[in-house]
Amino acid sequence: MAILRRVVDSDDAEMPPEAARAILRLRFGAKDRARMNRLAAKNRDGKLKPNEESELDNYIRVGQTLGILQSKARRSIRAAKASARDSE
């Protein structure tokens, strides 16, 4: 994750606003959220099977990746708005 964060946080290029808005719309679906909740509950109870632990780790990794991308998207939108105000 640290490598991805450095790539995404690079100041070299901002996301186009359309791409940023599309990334901000990305969400886990209802079935995935329900599955994550079931896995998290089993994990808290110490009852995860190895394959479930791997599945939960994957959900966590995807959630972290999505969070990093959405953070960049929000910063890009703010930068685009500030740039538009400055050029008025």
N, C-alpha and C positions, 0 to 999 in steps of 0.2 A: 504494500500500500504506500509506503514512503516514496518509492520510485514514481508511482502514478501521481501522487500528490505533487512532487517536484515538476513533473511534466505538465500537469494541468495548471499549476500555480505560476508557471512561467509567464513573465511579462511580455514575451515576444508577440503574442497575438491574442486579441480578444475574440470571443465567439460572435458571429453575426447574431443580431437580436432574434431573428427567426429561429435559428438553431437553439439559442439559449431558451427561448420560450418553449420549444418542443421538448427539450431536456427537462424543464421544470414540470411538464405534464406527465412525465414518466412516474408510474407508481406500481407497486405490487398489486395484483388483483386480489379479490376477496378470498379466493381459494388458497392462494399463497399465504395471505395474512393469517388465515385460519390454521394452515399447516404450520407456519412459524410459531404461532401461539401454542399449538399442541406440543411441538417439539421443545419449546422453551419450558413448558410446564413439566414435561418428562425429564428435562435436564435438571430443573430445580429439585425434582424428586430423586435424582440420581438413577433414573431408569432408562436412559438412552442406550439403544443398541449401537454398535459401531457404525453401521450404515446410516442410522439416524443422526449420529454425531457428525458424520461427514456431510449429510444433507443440511443440518443446521449451520455448520461452518460455511457451506456454500451460500446459504441465505445471508449470513452475516457479511461475507465478503462482497456479495452483490449489493447489499444495502450500503456498505461503506463506499464502494465504488460510485454508486448512485449519489450518495451524499457529497462526495468530492466533486463530481461533475455538476451537481446542482448548485453547489457553492460557487463554482467558477461561472456558471450561467447567471446567477444573481449579480455577481460582481461585473460581469460583462454588460448586463442590462443597465446597471447603475452608471457604468462608464459611458455607455452610449447616450444615456439621458444627459449626463453632465457635459459631454462633448457637444450635444445638440444645443444645450443652453448657452454654452460658451461661444458657439458660432452664430448666435442670434444677435 
